[in-house]
């Protein structure tokens, strides 16, 4: 047992930590979920001492989470699940930059860990992990007896090979920025089933990082840079067909390492088919209601609104850290001046934007990129809409006569366009004349790190520190990391973030997060209008249906009522 | 002018079509007076509503009055479409007259270039141009001008080839008139009939093109009350608020039908007159 776990238990007993947080950190430190639950069984934190920030605040209008009304008798085998998805071009999983690309593939290739729908991380291809007291050395114990779908044994060489791919600059994976504490030389293969990672700086979130969506483990014997050419994985399905923009056909394999409730190998389904219905959500709704698909992966708010009263729809709602980031390039005029950045942030009426752009489904943001669902979230007030102060800041910055700026948005993201339109209207009294430059999604993704002012969607990450290190830090030479789209570098922020990543004590870490949030709000480069509530939608015949805050499709244990 | 009036009044179809077009012109001119609300005014308390006494045609996803947006949208489209066609006429007529009157190498070079442009489907040409230069009112006009001018040039050239053989052209040349005088004073006034009918049809196409570009997200940037953009935006919410799609769609189709029927009626009467 990690020496910090008794301290965690003590914090839990004193009410400084929620049960969910205790389980999260105990599991992150290598304790199994069952053991962690047993450790605190009978302990209950005094309710009166629980600080309000410990529990993620309930969104003003929480996403609907209907409870399935019927309890299924038991898993049934067979059948085909048809899922609407985005079938994009993929080659190297480490280069995934879109969750949708990882979803069909994650049923063929798997991850070392799994962060579940409750934001708790479990070992997966790992049997267990252990962290040193100083959080600088992590020992990963691989699960034994797992076979790749081509018959090869899953061994440490596969993991070492895949990690080297993540850290290879030529591959260009986002993991390079996320796991900047790791270098290829510091990955040590101890034996065929054990690996030790020697980190450059303390890091508590290694297991969570291992579930970052590009981090699918590849077979070192077969992988040559294109997963479609050699779709060898440890997952429950094999890749039968991959037609970009059309469909993906996945066939169940008979010798998967996990077993179902009936004692037989998973999965319960015979086949899964991902169907690309294009970007037109009306087609998704029509296909769902017409029985052509059984589930909708990554549904938008309008799909939820259209299907929320459908008697055949089972909708799982989840609050998330997924958001739309108002990002300002600090190396470009006029955003070099913090007064201008703050002025624009003050033109946001967060509650109104949430109500109109995302139908009130989520929680208002507060202009820093840490969400209420993140464990170490430090609660801060929602900044009020203040066009008067914004105007005086613009005057201070030398724009007394007003300022015309162009904002880039992708026209297909309806809520983003709505957000831009609301901002345009609400910023006018402050002196901003915002010209909205719409473009197709593909064009925006070509420019997302380059535009001066834009709105970029950022997906949920289980820990606040993960997204902060991905998007708001610079390397040792002072160069922004690959996904730092605003080029914002702040030494104090980076230093505090490194400190937070290595701090186990939840209260101590929350205090650091308070400082990080304060810095990002006061002199940062972004506005956060709202945190999106999201949904997973399936037909009621699909059993064991669960939501996931990152919109990961975790379909290994689904079955169909009418197989 | 009297000729045009007598031509139009002779055709019932043209008269009915003219009434539709005049209705939209009236709406566009008096938009600030007849519009019940500011078309950009958002109302967070009245999002995606159906028709009611307060909002006769309902509201969109940002609580904006759909009637106000349709009315002001007429201003946008009834300025952009004729201006686009006028620009295309200017460019196409100049090129067509030059190619047809000069003949030889000038004719060959100009027409082959225009053939090259015409080889592209019009919608593809719009997309290429607007992707390259970005979406804005001026760029929409430029795109429609570039896509429309070759067709007009081809028509004007064929008319010019016929007219240049007339005796009054030979007379003008004998008088020593310069080529510009001959093209624009002698040839063009005698070719205007088919050009006007063609232009009327092209205004209808331009309305449709502007609507299509708006639908594809390449029309006027938001929050402009562009009919095509309104259809595109509304279709996202069609399952909960079909009105947001219905009204701008009806507006586009009625204006296009009006313009096309007017051009058809005019052509029939011109043909009969000739």
Interface residues (C-beta under 8 A of the other chain):
Chain A: X280 X281 X282 X285 X302 X305 X306 X352 X355 X356 X411 X412 X414 X417 X418 X420 X421 X422 X424 X425 X435 X436 X437 X438 X439 X440 X443
Chain B: X40 X42 X44 X47 X61 X62 X63 X131 X134 X135 X217 X221 X222 X223 X232 X233 X235 X236 X237 X238 X239 X240
